[in-house]
Amino acid sequence: MDEFHTIWGNRYPAIKTLWNNAWAEFVPFLDYSPEIGRVIYSTNAIESLKARFRRATRARGHFPNEQAAMKCLYLLVRSLDPKGSGQERWTNRWKPAPNAFAITFEGRLF
């Protein structure tokens, strides 16, 4: 932390304060294995998808039935990955995660 402050603290004083205030919440994430870290960091992708869902449904106003709304969301998801190669990439990233969770949180899962 001291090295970070020496390099960036004078140039960006707001960052120094922000890191000092959030340090206690940030440090526990560093203790997790890289496999669990990949799952934690992927929540940004989930939040992005939720935002796109909200934007798509808000732009269309209302739907005649539930099936029309589901079709709209389905088409949105398909347009994000038209070739379908993203699913393979995500499953490969998450494959080691269940084992890491089982080891880290022994007795709390499954």
Backbone torsions as a table, in degrees:
resi	resn	phi	psi	omega
1	MET	NA	-40.1	179.2
2	ASP	-62.5	-40.9	178.6
3	GLU	-62.7	-40.8	177.9
4	PHE	-60.9	-45.2	-179.7
5	HIS	-64.8	-36.8	-179.3
6	THR	-67.9	-39.4	-177.7
7	ILE	-75.7	-46.8	-170.7
8	TRP	-110.4	-16.8	-173.6
9	GLY	-59.4	-44.8	-179.6
10	ASN	-71.8	-35.4	-178.1
11	ARG	-73.7	-39.3	-178.7
12	TYR	-130.3	81.2	-176.2
13	PRO	-63.5	-28.5	179.3
14	ALA	-65.8	-34.6	179.4
15	ILE	-66.2	-38.3	179.1
16	LYS	-59.3	-46.8	178.8
17	THR	-65.2	-43.1	-179.5
18	LEU	-60.5	-46.2	179.9
19	TRP	-65.7	-39.6	178.6
20	ASN	-63.0	-39.5	-179.2
21	ASN	-72.5	-32.5	-175.2
22	ALA	-100.9	0.9	-173.8
23	TRP	-59.3	-42.2	-177.7
24	ALA	-64.0	-32.3	178.2
25	GLU	-80.8	-27.4	-175.9
26	PHE	-81.8	-40.4	-173.5
27	VAL	-56.2	-41.1	-179.7
28	PRO	-57.8	-29.1	179.3
29	PHE	-67.5	-23.9	179.8
30	LEU	-72.8	-18.3	-178.8
31	ASP	-78.7	-18.1	-177.5
32	TYR	-76.5	153.8	177.4
33	SER	-68.3	160.5	179.9
34	PRO	-58.7	-32.9	179.9
35	GLU	-63.2	-43.8	178.7
36	ILE	-71.0	-36.3	178.0
37	GLY	-58.4	-39.1	178.8
38	ARG	-61.4	-38.9	179.0
39	VAL	-69.5	-42.2	179.9
40	ILE	-62.6	-44.8	-177.9
41	TYR	-69.9	-22.9	-178.1
42	SER	-73.3	-8.2	178.0
43	THR	-63.0	-23.1	174.7
44	ASN	-61.0	-40.7	178.5
45	ALA	-65.7	-38.0	179.0
46	ILE	-66.0	-44.4	178.5
47	GLU	-63.2	-37.7	177.8
48	SER	-63.2	-42.9	178.9
49	LEU	-63.9	-42.0	177.6
50	LYS	-60.6	-40.4	179.4
51	ALA	-64.6	-39.5	177.9
52	ARG	-66.2	-39.2	175.8
53	PHE	-59.1	-48.2	-179.4
54	ARG	-61.0	-43.8	-178.6
55	ARG	-62.8	-42.9	-178.2
56	ALA	-66.2	-42.0	-178.8
57	THR	-74.1	-34.9	179.0
58	ARG	-68.0	-37.8	-178.5
59	ALA	-66.4	-30.0	-178.8
60	ARG	-91.0	-9.3	176.1
61	GLY	78.9	-85.2	-179.0
62	HIS	-137.4	164.1	-178.7
63	PHE	-122.5	147.5	-179.4
64	PRO	-66.5	-29.5	178.1
65	ASN	-157.5	175.6	-177.4
66	GLU	-65.8	-35.5	-179.7
67	GLN	-62.6	-36.7	178.3
68	ALA	-66.6	-39.2	178.2
69	ALA	-66.7	-43.1	178.7
70	MET	-63.5	-38.0	178.5
71	LYS	-64.6	-40.5	178.2
72	CYS	-60.5	-46.2	180.0
73	LEU	-67.2	-38.5	178.0
74	TYR	-61.7	-46.4	-179.7
75	LEU	-64.8	-34.9	176.8
76	LEU	-62.7	-46.7	179.9
77	VAL	-63.2	-42.9	179.2
78	ARG	-63.3	-34.8	-179.1
79	SER	-70.9	-22.1	178.6
80	LEU	-72.8	-28.0	-178.6
81	ASP	-139.9	73.0	-172.4
82	PRO	-62.9	-29.3	-180.0
83	LYS	-84.7	-17.4	179.4
84	GLY	81.1	13.3	-177.9
85	SER	-84.4	-15.7	-178.1
86	GLY	-66.1	-34.9	-178.6
87	GLN	-61.7	-42.2	179.2
88	GLU	-63.4	-40.6	-179.9
89	ARG	-63.4	-42.8	-178.8
90	TRP	-70.0	-41.0	-179.1
91	THR	-66.4	-34.5	177.0
92	ASN	-67.3	-33.9	178.4
93	ARG	-69.0	-35.3	-173.7
94	TRP	-92.6	-10.0	-175.6
95	LYS	-56.0	-46.2	-179.1
96	PRO	-75.8	-11.6	-174.8
97	ALA	-62.2	-44.4	-179.5
98	PRO	-57.3	-38.7	178.0
99	ASN	-65.2	-42.8	179.6
100	ALA	-64.7	-39.3	176.9
101	PHE	-63.8	-42.9	-178.6
102	ALA	-62.7	-36.9	179.3
103	ILE	-73.8	-46.6	-176.6
104	THR	-67.9	-41.2	-176.8
105	PHE	-113.5	53.0	-176.6
106	GLU	-55.2	130.7	178.6
107	GLY	82.4	-6.5	-178.8
108	ARG	-102.9	-11.9	-178.2
109	LEU	-120.6	157.7	173.8
110	PHE	60.2	NA	NA
